[in-house]
């Protein structure tokens, strides 16, 4: 009996923490780029539900509610062997589901959606198929990778950055890379705007562009 009570208490506490985090994230994006409650196609009047759902998710993590893009992209590649290995994955695939212009903007909650495609990427492009002009994503960035590109990249496990408005130093690997130690869209962009609180940070950057802080977190100048 005590075990059951303890388990219920732990679950309740965990749910409370998750709810608090969702509230913080929702407050951070209220009135900003990822707040769609003012859009004509958003009939939910809820900040989080376009992207996330607590039940019946199509993707296990992070409780994803939006249709996933099926696009195959032309990639920025330096070596031919990277052309398949660096296909967009993880959170970057989630970002592209909105920003490549192939999925209807109201395609969430298990519906196909009918609103015009492409309105969530900045230039309102439809059917974006080439990522060649963009910074590569879903690429491995480890100490070993940095060592083989010694004149170009810093060591991500020792380089210290100050992400957002926080003053506590963290490594690039801990703060900006995925759990698989890869560069993703979220390396440079903070989708929940929980880092830099500057109202002019419309690109939702994780680091400020002043003095090239963002670029120089990884790149040697």
SULWOBEL-V210469 format. One line per field, one symbol per residue. psi: psi as a letter, one per 30 degrees, with the letter a starting at -180 (. if undefined). burial: 1 if it has 16 or more other C-alpha atoms within 10 Angstrom, else 0. Layout:
BEGIN
psi->???
burial->???
END
This chain:
BEGIN
psi->eeeeeeeeeeeeeeeeeeeeeeeeeeeefkgaegjgffkffjgfhkeffeelkflhlfkekihkfkkkkgkklkljkekeffeeegkkabfeeeeffeffgfkkfgilgglflflklfffleghkkhkfkgeflkklhkkjleeeeefhffekljfffkkljkbgkfkklleeeffllfghlklefefkjfghfckgkfgifghkflkfkgheeefeekk.
burial->00000000000000000000000011111100011110000100001111111000110000011111101000110000000001110111111111111111111110001001111100000101001000011111111001000000111110011111000001111011110011111111111111110000000111110000110011100
END
